[in-house]
Amino acid sequence: MADNSRQMKAVRFEKTGPSSVLTVVDVPINNPGPDQVLVRVHAAGLNPVEVLIRSGFFPVPPSVQIIGTDAAGVVAEVGSNVKDYKKGDRVVIYAKSPAYQSGTYAQYFLADPDMLFHLPEKYSFEDGASLGIPFLTAYYNIVLLARAKAGEVVLVNGASGATGLYAIEVARAMGCKVIGTAGHENGLALIAEKGATAVSYKASDLMEQIKAAAGPNGVDIVLETKPSNLANDLELLAPLGRVLLISASGKVDQVNLGPVLFKQLNIRGSSCFGATAAHYKLMRVGLEDALKAGAIKPVIQKVYKLDEIVQVMHFR
């Protein structure tokens, strides 16, 4: 229930469209129910899905007027039935669905406990806000869906973004050899810093470079952000290889599916929003364990103020 006597700043949209549909307004702060946690948001993450929601490409119920899925902050209040969190705890927020009743682009977020993860002191709130969708997508695909094994070769196309960089960390932690592609020098440098072989997807000999880096057996797993790469992926994959599509942007030209049959390949679309309850429990454990171990190394490229959201979304 909202408390009209307590107000917060939030980013709201009442219709879809360009970034100008977003406004920063004062709205009531919701009081936590007995099974909920109220978190004071210190930083929120910007993902492609927020842009898709704002533009209308990713439909959500009309009741959703505050967007945002990822954030980090401090527990302000807890419901009487909540046992795992207390006032003052530092937490990561992952709202689990872009259609959740209210988003993270606000000064406070009312969460169910299973949307929260403990955030160790060594990580900043900006670090924590970068984890939700990007890390969980990487973990879900590499560990749970592809079931990567030590010694396998993983190709991450578009590896310089948050999900790609976390995918490199996850795959390398499992003992995999990783190849990452990007289109700019700074992105290639980030990939190399994470310990992967960096290849420019603009290179005229792109396929030759990837094949050389992969070795004679080819690539075992492709984490794909651009479906138009599918024909190349099928050529690069070793027998029993797996392609995991984590983006639907762009079009796919006619593709020869012969390699899918002859090499017994698996092509799978994936979104962490669609994870089963059992998989989500494992994703929670994976993120919590990685945070406790200090194994996650976030890369924060830029930080904006809440009232700059229109300009930020304009550049996405």
Beta strands, then each sheet from edge to edge (+ up, - down):
strand 1: 2-12
strand 2: 23-30
strand 3: 37-44
strand 4: 70-78
strand 5: 90-94
strand 6: 108-111
strand 7: 116-118
strand 8: 153-156
strand 9: 177-182
strand 10: 197-200
strand 11: 219-224
strand 12: 237-245
strand 13: 266-269
sheet 1: 1+ 2-
sheet 2: 6+ 3- 4+ 5- 7+
sheet 3: 10+ 9+ 8+ 11+ 12+ 13+
end
